[in-house]
Amino acid sequence: MTGVLAQRCWNHETREAVCRCPECRHSFCRECVTEHESRLLCAACIARLTQGERARRSLMRRAAPAGMMLAALLTAWFFYFALGQAAITLVERAERVSWQQ
């Protein structure tokens, strides 16, 4: 007796496990794990992680048009504010010149 117990795959009881998924902590054989972002993960954990990524991308896609609209409004406001300030300054200078004459 060697004293070493071989880990078995969570999905296939007859196969020896080669790694443990760092997310769910279950052991799996070579066919049940896939590399994802430099880690070996099981299919269930990959599905759960990619579903979260899709949800974040979906939120960004919904928020992007509102953010762009806000940026456009702020840019337009700043442009017209600066244009108005320039017009006021020109009128004040013209009035000062006409008063001095």
N, CA, C and O of each residue as an XYZ file, in Angstrom:
404
protein
N       0.847     -1.180      0.000
C       0.000      0.000      0.000
C       0.891      1.241      0.000
O       1.796      1.363      0.826
N       0.634      2.145     -0.916
C       1.475      3.320     -1.055
C       1.030      4.468     -0.168
O       1.835      5.355      0.117
N      -0.206      4.490      0.276
C      -0.680      5.549      1.153
C      -1.139      6.778      0.397
O      -1.571      7.746      1.023
N      -1.063      6.778     -0.938
C      -1.487      7.920     -1.736
C      -2.857      7.611     -2.316
O      -3.034      6.607     -3.005
N      -3.802      8.454     -2.043
C      -5.143      8.300     -2.599
C      -5.249      9.135     -3.865
O      -4.979     10.336     -3.845
N      -5.634      8.516     -4.946
C      -5.777      9.234     -6.209
C      -7.100      9.987     -6.215
O      -8.147      9.422     -5.899
N      -7.045     11.244     -6.570
C      -8.261     12.046     -6.690
C      -8.998     11.618     -7.951
O      -8.364     11.300     -8.957
N     -10.295     11.605     -7.913
C     -11.128     11.236     -9.051
C     -11.836     12.477     -9.580
O     -12.110     13.423     -8.841
N     -12.121     12.450    -10.868
C     -12.801     13.556    -11.534
C     -14.207     13.719    -10.958
O     -14.891     12.732    -10.687
N     -14.626     14.950    -10.777
C     -15.955     15.247    -10.240
C     -17.047     14.747    -11.189
O     -18.102     14.301    -10.739
N     -16.797     14.820    -12.504
C     -17.784     14.402    -13.498
C     -17.650     12.939    -13.918
O     -18.643     12.301    -14.268
N     -16.425     12.405    -13.883
C     -16.158     11.040    -14.343
C     -15.469     10.276    -13.216
O     -14.273     10.460    -12.990
N     -16.192      9.440    -12.520
C     -15.655      8.740    -11.339
C     -14.537      7.757    -11.677
O     -13.733      7.418    -10.809
N     -14.477      7.302    -12.907
C     -13.451      6.318    -13.278
C     -12.152      6.968    -13.713
O     -11.149      6.275    -13.879
N     -12.141      8.262    -13.900
C     -10.936      8.952    -14.374
C     -10.205      9.646    -13.232
O     -10.812     10.136    -12.280
N      -8.900      9.669    -13.359
C      -8.066     10.336    -12.362
C      -8.099     11.846    -12.606
O      -8.044     12.304    -13.747
N      -8.188     12.587    -11.542
C      -8.207     14.053    -11.646
C      -6.794     14.571    -11.831
O      -5.846     14.054    -11.241
N      -6.663     15.605    -12.663
C      -5.355     16.198    -12.910
C      -5.213     17.579    -12.288
O      -4.095     18.053    -12.085
N      -6.332     18.231    -11.982
C      -6.249     19.554    -11.354
C      -7.525     19.846    -10.570
O      -8.530     19.143    -10.672
N      -7.437     20.894     -9.799
C      -8.585     21.350     -9.014
C      -8.970     22.740     -9.511
O      -8.118     23.616     -9.661
N     -10.249     22.928     -9.761
C     -10.745     24.230    -10.213
C     -10.600     25.225     -9.050
O     -11.103     24.968     -7.956
N      -9.922     26.347     -9.274
C      -9.733     27.308     -8.180
C     -11.014     28.027     -7.763
O     -11.061     28.613     -6.681
N     -12.052     27.994     -8.598
C     -13.305     28.661     -8.269
C     -14.199     27.793     -7.382
O     -14.612     28.218     -6.303
N     -14.498     26.564     -7.848
C     -15.427     25.701     -7.107
C     -14.718     24.674     -6.219
O     -15.358     23.999     -5.413
N     -13.408     24.562     -6.368
C     -12.562     23.677     -5.546
C     -12.830     22.182     -5.777
O     -12.486     21.374     -4.916
N     -13.433     21.787     -6.910
C     -13.628     20.383     -7.247
C     -12.477     19.913     -8.134
O     -11.877     20.712     -8.854
N     -12.175     18.634     -8.083
C     -11.119     18.050     -8.909
C     -11.713     17.551    -10.220
O     -12.836     17.047    -10.260
N     -10.928     17.703    -11.304
C     -11.414     17.327    -12.631
C     -10.321     16.655    -13.439
O      -9.132     16.842    -13.181
N     -10.753     15.846    -14.448
C      -9.815     15.216    -15.375
C      -9.454     16.229    -16.472
O      -9.964     17.350    -16.490
N      -8.568     15.812    -17.382
C      -8.103     16.735    -18.424
C      -9.212     17.191    -19.355
O      -9.166     18.311    -19.863
N     -10.185     16.366    -19.585
C     -11.267     16.726    -20.511
C     -12.261     17.708    -19.908
O     -13.000     18.362    -20.644
N     -12.292     17.819    -18.624
C     -13.307     18.651    -17.959
C     -12.821     20.052    -17.611
O     -13.599     20.855    -17.097
N     -11.558     20.366    -17.876
C     -11.043     21.697    -17.552
C     -10.585     22.398    -18.822
O     -10.201     21.760    -19.803
N     -10.634     23.711    -18.781
C     -10.205     24.545    -19.898
C      -9.444     25.731    -19.339
O      -9.756     26.230    -18.258
N      -8.442     26.179    -20.083
C      -7.685     27.346    -19.640
C      -8.489     28.607    -19.939
O      -8.974     28.805    -21.052
N      -8.617     29.442    -18.933
C      -9.327     30.716    -19.057
C      -8.559     31.750    -18.255
O      -8.445     31.636    -17.035
N      -8.027     32.768    -18.943
C      -7.241     33.826    -18.306
C      -6.111     33.236    -17.459
O      -5.930     33.600    -16.297
N      -5.367     32.328    -18.061
C      -4.182     31.695    -17.456
C      -4.501     30.826    -16.244
O      -3.629     30.592    -15.407
N      -5.743     30.343    -16.140
C      -6.124     29.424    -15.060
C      -6.907     28.273    -15.663
O      -7.612     28.453    -16.656
N      -6.790     27.097    -15.073
C      -7.575     25.955    -15.505
C      -8.871     25.939    -14.711
O      -8.857     25.797    -13.488
N     -10.001     26.088    -15.418
C     -11.314     26.152    -14.782
C     -12.230     25.100    -15.381
O     -12.045     24.671    -16.520
N     -13.226     24.688    -14.595
C     -14.223     23.753    -15.102
C     -15.241     24.512    -15.954
O     -15.306     25.740    -15.906
N     -16.030     23.780    -16.729
C     -16.986     24.402    -17.644
C     -18.036     25.235    -16.904
O     -18.416     26.308    -17.374
N     -18.500     24.756    -15.762
C     -19.520     25.497    -15.010
C     -18.987     26.842    -14.522
O     -19.689     27.851    -14.585
N     -17.762     26.855    -14.042
C     -17.183     28.113    -13.547
C     -16.881     29.072    -14.692
O     -17.037     30.283    -14.537
N     -16.449     28.546    -15.843
C     -16.219     29.403    -17.002
C     -17.534     30.036    -17.440
O     -17.575     31.228    -17.742
N     -18.599     29.257    -17.479
C     -19.906     29.798    -17.859
C     -20.346     30.888    -16.890
O     -20.873     31.917    -17.315
N     -20.138     30.678    -15.614
C     -20.528     31.664    -14.605
C     -19.704     32.949    -14.751
O     -20.245     34.049    -14.638
N     -18.402     32.811    -15.001
C     -17.549     33.991    -15.144
C     -17.862     34.771    -16.412
O     -17.921     36.000    -16.383
N     -18.063     34.069    -17.527
C     -18.351     34.776    -18.772
C     -19.731     35.416    -18.748
O     -19.946     36.439    -19.399
N     -20.670     34.832    -18.008
C     -21.995     35.439    -17.875
C     -21.878     36.769    -17.132
O     -22.554     37.735    -17.487
N     -21.030     36.830    -16.110
C     -20.797     38.081    -15.393
C     -20.153     39.127    -16.278
O     -20.483     40.309    -16.180
N     -19.225     38.705    -17.154
C     -18.577     39.630    -18.078
C     -19.588     40.175    -19.075
O     -19.547     41.358    -19.411
N     -20.493     39.330    -19.550
C     -21.519     39.782    -20.485
C     -22.439     40.802    -19.824
O     -22.839     41.780    -20.456
N     -22.773     40.583    -18.576
C     -23.648     41.515    -17.864
C     -22.975     42.875    -17.716
O     -23.627     43.908    -17.865
N     -21.668     42.882    -17.421
C     -20.951     44.156    -17.301
C     -20.898     44.879    -18.643
O     -21.091     46.093    -18.701
N     -20.635     44.131    -19.736
C     -20.600     44.745    -21.065
C     -21.973     45.293    -21.438
O     -22.072     46.360    -22.045
N     -23.026     44.572    -21.080
C     -24.376     45.020    -21.381
C     -24.684     46.320    -20.652
O     -25.292     47.223    -21.228
N     -24.277     46.426    -19.406
C     -24.487     47.649    -18.640
C     -23.743     48.818    -19.278
O     -24.283     49.920    -19.376
N     -22.510     48.583    -19.710
C     -21.734     49.646    -20.349
C     -22.383     50.078    -21.661
O     -22.395     51.266    -21.985
N     -22.921     49.124    -22.413
C     -23.571     49.465    -23.679
C     -24.819     50.300    -23.455
O     -25.141     51.164    -24.270
N     -25.522     50.055    -22.364
C     -26.709     50.859    -22.065
C     -26.332     52.230    -21.532
O     -27.043     53.202    -21.787
N     -25.230     52.334    -20.799
C     -24.832     53.603    -20.188
C     -24.055     54.501    -21.157
O     -24.028     55.719    -20.979
N     -23.431     53.920    -22.166
C     -22.589     54.703    -23.077
C     -23.359     55.802    -23.805
O     -22.865     56.929    -23.835
N     -24.534     55.560    -24.396
C     -25.233     56.649    -25.082
C     -25.608     57.800    -24.151
O     -25.525     58.964    -24.543
N     -26.015     57.490    -22.937
C     -26.357     58.554    -21.987
C     -25.118     59.367    -21.632
O     -25.186     60.593    -21.541
N     -24.004     58.707    -21.433
C     -22.758     59.415    -21.131
C     -22.293     60.286    -22.288
O     -21.804     61.398    -22.085
N     -22.449     59.774    -23.493
C     -22.059     60.558    -24.666
C     -22.972     61.774    -24.841
O     -22.517     62.855    -25.215
N     -24.248     61.586    -24.569
C     -25.188     62.702    -24.667
C     -24.848     63.778    -23.628
O     -24.878     64.971    -23.929
N     -24.533     63.354    -22.428
C     -24.156     64.305    -21.386
C     -22.879     65.058    -21.772
O     -22.791     66.272    -21.586
N     -21.902     64.345    -22.302
C     -20.659     64.988    -22.734
C     -20.925     65.989    -23.856
O     -20.336     67.070    -23.872
N     -21.806     65.641    -24.793
C     -22.144     66.554    -25.889
C     -22.837     67.805    -25.365
O     -22.536     68.913    -25.809
N     -23.764     67.635    -24.422
C     -24.459     68.793    -23.851
C     -23.506     69.704    -23.092
O     -23.594     70.927    -23.199
N     -22.594     69.111    -22.324
C     -21.621     69.926    -21.585
C     -20.682     70.663    -22.537
O     -20.333     71.819    -22.296
N     -20.277     70.003    -23.605
C     -19.408     70.648    -24.590
C     -20.139     71.798    -25.267
O     -19.572     72.879    -25.428
N     -21.386     71.583    -25.664
C     -22.169     72.644    -26.298
C     -22.381     73.809    -25.332
O     -22.259     74.971    -25.717
N     -22.701     73.492    -24.073
C     -22.900     74.557    -23.088
C     -21.625     75.382    -22.930
O     -21.677     76.611    -22.922
N     -20.483     74.710    -22.805
C     -19.219     75.422    -22.639
C     -18.921     76.299    -23.847
O     -18.484     77.439    -23.691
N     -19.155     75.775    -25.062
C     -18.885     76.537    -26.283
C     -19.754     77.799    -26.329
O     -19.251     78.897    -26.566
N     -21.060     77.632    -26.100
C     -21.949     78.798    -26.170
C     -21.740     79.755    -24.999
O     -21.931     80.962    -25.150
N     -21.356     79.240    -23.846
C     -21.023     80.117    -22.720
C     -19.804     80.975    -23.071
O     -19.810     82.187    -22.856
N     -18.763     80.341    -23.609
C     -17.556     81.079    -23.997
C     -17.870     82.083    -25.101
O     -17.348     83.197    -25.090
N     -18.711     81.702    -26.045
C     -19.099     82.616    -27.117
C     -19.862     83.812    -26.552
O     -19.629     84.944    -26.976
N     -20.759     83.584    -25.613
C     -21.494     84.677    -24.972
C     -20.585     85.599    -24.176
O     -20.738     86.820    -24.219
N     -19.632     85.012    -23.444
C     -18.682     85.837    -22.682
C     -17.833     86.695    -23.619
O     -17.545     87.854    -23.319
N     -17.439     86.126    -24.739
C     -16.656     86.898    -25.712
C     -17.493     88.043    -26.274
O     -16.980     89.148    -26.449
N     -18.764     87.803    -26.559
C     -19.637     88.858    -27.078
C     -19.824     89.966    -26.048
O     -19.789     91.147    -26.394
N     -20.020     89.593    -24.789
C     -20.176     90.596    -23.723
C     -18.915     91.436    -23.596
O     -18.993     92.655    -23.446
N     -17.765     90.799    -23.655
C     -16.499     91.521    -23.550
C     -16.334     92.492    -24.712
O     -15.901     93.627    -24.513
N     -16.673     92.061    -25.918
C     -16.559     92.952    -27.082
C     -17.503     94.141    -26.964
O     -17.122     95.267    -27.285
N     -18.717     93.908    -26.512
C     -19.683     95.003    -26.351
C     -19.200     95.975    -25.285
O     -19.287     97.186    -25.485
N     -18.691     95.481    -24.152
C     -18.176     96.356    -23.095
C     -17.009     97.195    -23.593
O     -16.934     98.384    -23.283
N     -16.104     96.607    -24.353
C     -14.967     97.364    -24.894
C     -15.439     98.421    -25.882
O     -14.929     99.541    -25.902
N     -16.427     98.049    -26.708
C     -16.949     99.017    -27.671
C     -17.628    100.180    -26.950
O     -17.500    101.322    -27.390
N     -18.339     99.924    -25.869
C     -18.994    100.978    -25.100
C     -17.961    101.885    -24.438
O     -18.123    103.104    -24.396
N     -16.870    101.255    -23.909
C     -15.817    102.083    -23.278
C     -15.162    103.016    -24.308
O     -14.877    104.178    -24.019
N     -14.935    102.488    -25.496
C     -14.317    103.312    -26.531
C     -15.261    104.439    -26.936
O     -14.815    105.570    -27.126
N     -16.557    104.154    -27.071
C     -17.508    105.199    -27.483
C     -17.682    106.240    -26.377
O     -17.926    107.404    -26.693
N     -17.569    105.881    -25.103
C     -17.686    106.832    -24.009
C     -16.470    107.729    -23.921
O     -16.565    108.889    -23.519
N     -15.327    107.185    -24.302
C     -14.099    107.980    -24.202
C     -14.018    109.035    -25.300
O     -13.288    110.016    -25.158
N     -14.734    108.854    -26.356
C     -14.630    109.825    -27.448
C     -15.494    110.993    -27.222
O     -15.525    111.906    -28.048
